[in-house]
Amino acid sequence: VSAPNQLRPYARGNPEPTFRLRNARPVGPPRRFGKDRSHLEFPLPGGARAVLWRASDDDAAKVREGVPIALLVRPSMASFAGSPYVQLEVVAFRAAEPVAVR
């Protein structure tokens, strides 16, 4: 996550890096949070946490533990109770494309 931070400052003409993750499998159930519980968080392999701001009920129903999804994310560092972790802000997501088995 430190590498994208080296690309700062983000501004017009230098947008924040966005990455595509294919077949990301949440390793735990999604969790609603925030004052009005409008945000959704779910853990990914390696200790990263994906965050979907202003998630609808339909969005929440599409995120299930162990079920692959395709994500567009923007990474950043966050911390909770003094413990840092990688946070991936979800820009867009959908069901993962089926993988052909040969």
N, C-alpha and C positions, 0 to 999 in steps of 0.2 A: 504494500500500500504506500510505502514511502516513495516509490518511483513516480506514481501519478502526481504526488505532491510537488515533485521537482518541476512539473510543467506549469505551475502557478506563476503568475496570477491568471485566473480564468476570467475571461471577458469576451466581448464581441471580437470575433476573429481568432480567439483562442478558447474554444469551448471546453468544458469539463470532459475528461475522458469517459466514454461509455463502453462497456464490455458486454459481449453476448456469451451467455452460458447455456450450452445445450444439455438437455437431459440432467438438469440439476435435481437432485432428490432430497427434499427436506428430511432431516434425520430426527425430527420431532414434530409434534402437532403445532399448527399455527396458534398464536395467542393474540387476542385483542388487547390494546392498551391505549392510554391517553384519557384525559378527563371525560370525554364523551365516548370512549372506546371505539373511535373511528379509525384507528391505525391497526395494522396487522404486522406481526413479527413472526418469523419462523427460522429455525436453525438449519444450517447447511453443513456438509462435511468440512472438517478442518477448523471448526469453531467459529466460522463466520455467521453473522445473523443478517438475514434479508429483512428489509423493512418496506412495507407498502403503505404510504401515507394516504389517508382518506379512502380506505378500502371499503367497497360495498359488500353487502352480504353475499352477492354473487361471486365476487372476487375471493372472499374467505372460503366459500364452498369449493373452489377450484384448487386450493392448496391443501394437499393431504400428505401426511407422512409417508415416505417411501415411493410416492407416485411422481415420476419425472415431469418436470416443467421446463420450458425454455424461458430464460430471463434476459432482459437488458438491464444492466445495473451500473451504478456509479459508486465506486468504493470510497470509503473514508474510515478514519479511526474514530471510535467512540469509547466511552468508558461508563461503567456503572459501578457504584460503590468503590471507586478507586481502581477497578480492574479494567484495563484497556482490551478492546476487541475490534475486529474488522466488521464494519457495518456496510452492507450493500444496499443502497437505496434503489428500489425497484422502479424503473422507468416504464417498463411494459413487460407483460408475460402472457404465455399461452400454453396450451398442452404441448408437450414435446412431440417432435416428429418421430414416427416409428423408425426403429433402426433395423435395417435389413440384416438378417442372419445368413451367413454363407457357409 
